[in-house]
Amino acid sequence: MKQTTEIDGWLSPSVALVLLESLRDVDTPPEVLEDEAFNISLPRRLGLSDVIDGQMRRYADMRKRRRQLEASEFMDLLRLIARRPDARMVFEAAGDRLGTEYVSRTPRAAGLARRLAPAGIRRRSLLRHLRRVAASLSPGSAIRTDRADPSISVAHCLPAVADDSGSACGIITAAFTACAHGLGESTPVRHPNCESRGDDRCLWEVAPLEH
């Protein structure tokens, strides 16, 4: 199902920067292959182009100046990457980094208290964190959490609106997974419903935490 809804809002340029850094990393060859002339193949690697390098510098400067990025521009980046055959790999790499970076900003004392808390309290805490991650990746969306059947739903989800193949939602799935693991929860995260497939909202389910 093709999404036509556009989302208004602002987000941190750090999100776009991490996405382009992940694109660059995927496009950086581990070594120069003997049967490939690197100077010929380089122009075909979008992540290593001067255009992407310029955008990365711009986002880094925006972050330094504490400026926000329009959601519409981030959607353009998602659409650009979604056309690649390895788009899911790029999105998941970016999501993993974003989730890990989010946890790194969480006070250590709070993290320790979480791990010692009963399952119900840990579940509520985890959903609060995941909700914040979702808001950082899909500003302006209607986000709901369900504690009874641990899940997060996002209406007018920015990655789903940007990419009707559904691969862009991998950035949120990977961010949720990295965040959960970073907070000491090994629970898997599933994405059974997606607006890109015609569902009324995107849904991420979190397996119940052990007592």
C-alpha atoms as one frame of an Amber mdcrd trajectory, in Angstrom:
protein
   0.000   0.000   0.000   1.487   3.312  -1.059   1.564   5.865   1.737   0.780
   9.437   0.789   0.545  11.038   4.207   3.340  13.448   5.016   4.402  14.052
   8.599   5.223  17.454   9.984   7.738  17.671  12.773  11.356  18.055  13.749
  13.995  15.653  14.918  17.613  15.657  15.966  20.096  15.889  13.076  22.022
  13.154  14.934  19.454  10.657  13.659  20.109  11.606  10.031  23.851  11.669
  10.687  23.838   8.133  12.084  21.791   6.959   9.093  24.314   8.382   6.628
  27.245   7.060   8.679  25.690   3.600   8.467  25.264   4.042   4.717  28.912
   5.023   4.431  30.009   2.019   6.488  27.998  -0.390   4.320  29.463   1.144
   1.163  33.041   1.058   2.432  34.718  -2.059   1.036  36.698  -4.089   3.587
  39.448  -4.446   1.023  40.160  -3.693  -2.609  39.244  -6.777  -4.601  41.776
  -7.959  -7.143  39.206  -8.065  -9.926  37.769  -4.651  -9.177  39.337  -1.278
  -9.932  38.451   0.741  -6.825  38.706   4.090  -8.589  36.074   2.872 -11.058
  33.684   1.371  -8.516  33.921   4.274  -6.064  31.462   6.566  -7.919  28.833
   3.841  -7.692  29.044   3.768  -3.915  26.568   6.396  -2.751  27.780   6.331
   0.842  31.260   7.419  -0.235  30.144  10.233  -2.541  30.942  13.893  -2.017
  27.216  14.619  -1.761  26.762  12.300   1.222  29.971  13.586   2.828  28.662
  17.146   2.503  25.351  16.195   4.073  27.097  14.494   6.971  29.147  17.624
   7.616  25.989  19.701   7.507  24.181  17.482  10.028  27.202  17.488  12.325
  27.236  21.283  12.185  23.485  21.432  12.903  23.996  19.190  15.919  26.810
  21.406  17.174  24.581  24.485  16.810  21.656  22.665  18.502  19.446  23.023
  15.452  16.643  20.639  14.549  16.043  18.847  11.251  12.703  18.865   9.450
  11.047  15.461   9.364  10.386  15.871   5.636  14.131  16.001   4.944  14.729
  12.858   6.969  11.962  11.161   4.983  13.783  12.064   1.778  16.867  10.247
   3.112  14.766   7.202   3.997  13.299   7.148   0.489  16.720   7.477  -1.089
  18.133   4.538   0.842  14.959   2.443   0.481  15.627   2.137  -3.259  18.812
   0.159  -2.592  18.787  -3.662  -2.624  20.644  -3.623   0.702  18.372  -0.997
   2.272  17.326  -3.219   5.159  20.959  -3.737   6.147  21.557   0.031   6.226
  18.407   0.735   8.227  19.093  -2.003  10.759  22.700  -0.881  11.212  21.516
   2.671  11.855  18.799   1.526  14.264  21.255  -0.601  16.219  23.573   2.388
  16.646  20.753   4.735  17.630  19.400   2.318  20.238  22.861   1.746  21.666
  23.577   5.480  21.800  20.257   6.092  23.567  21.145   3.600  26.302  24.606
   5.154  26.672  22.887   8.385  27.744  20.868   6.601  30.449  22.277   7.138
  33.974  24.068   4.031  35.237  22.333   4.183  38.614  18.929   4.129  36.944
  19.978   1.137  34.878  21.051  -0.804  37.948  17.772  -0.009  39.733  15.896
  -1.282  36.685  17.640  -4.642  36.703  16.779  -5.201  40.376  13.119  -4.208
  39.987  10.178  -6.650  39.632   9.147  -7.641  36.101   6.107  -5.335  36.053
   8.148  -2.253  36.893  10.846  -3.237  34.411   8.196  -3.672  31.720   6.781
  -0.187  32.315  10.281   1.285  32.332  11.237  -0.473  29.099   8.082   0.705
  27.325   8.761   4.285  28.432  12.246   4.104  26.959  11.020   2.541  23.728
   8.349   5.201  23.428  11.050   7.884  23.615  13.070   6.090  20.954   9.989
   5.892  18.721   9.299   9.603  19.189  12.871  10.441  18.222  12.511   8.486
  14.957   8.922   9.360  14.106   8.144  12.881  15.377   4.554  14.024  15.177
   3.187  10.480  15.207   0.530   9.155  17.581   2.388   6.678  19.801   0.642
   4.332  22.241   1.965   1.716  24.644   0.145  -1.344  25.962   1.485  -2.738
  29.216  -0.865  -5.725  29.449   0.275  -7.112  26.093   3.653  -5.351  25.940
   3.684  -3.431  22.696   4.093  -0.025  21.089   1.957   1.213  18.201   2.748
   4.190  15.983   0.121   5.794  13.760   1.431   7.696  10.708   4.827   6.105
  11.329   7.435   8.173   9.522   9.550   5.272   8.148   6.413   3.466   6.912
   5.099   6.624   5.273   8.454   7.174   3.579   8.925   3.608   2.333   6.091
   1.426   1.087   8.367  -1.650   1.002   8.481  -1.728   4.804  12.269  -1.970
   5.012  12.662   1.496   6.571  10.762   0.341   9.649  13.801  -1.828  10.312
  15.466   1.247  11.785  12.880   1.312  14.599  12.878  -2.464  15.120  16.670
  -2.513  15.412  16.681   0.549  17.690  14.106  -1.068  19.990  16.098  -4.314
  20.089  19.392  -2.561  20.859  17.706  -0.410  23.510  16.118  -3.421  25.215
  19.378  -5.358  25.222  21.294  -2.328  26.465  18.870  -2.021  29.366  19.521
  -5.638  30.328  16.471  -7.236  28.678  17.041 -10.045  26.184  13.399  -9.998
  25.130  12.843 -10.152  21.345  11.049  -7.355  19.496   8.645  -8.206  16.653
   7.021  -5.946  14.042   3.887  -7.885  12.985   1.817  -4.936  11.710   3.059
  -2.226   9.374   1.306   0.688   7.712   3.319  -0.012   4.569   1.379  -3.299
   4.269  -1.994  -1.640   4.714  -2.364  -1.929   8.512  -3.897   1.067  10.275
  -0.754   1.563  12.370   2.684   0.082  12.911   2.915  -2.296  15.860   5.952
  -3.577  17.718   5.474  -6.392  20.222   7.846  -6.983  23.131   7.900 -10.468
  24.625   6.739 -10.517  28.277   9.597 -10.020  30.724  10.446 -12.822  33.126
   9.601 -12.413  36.796
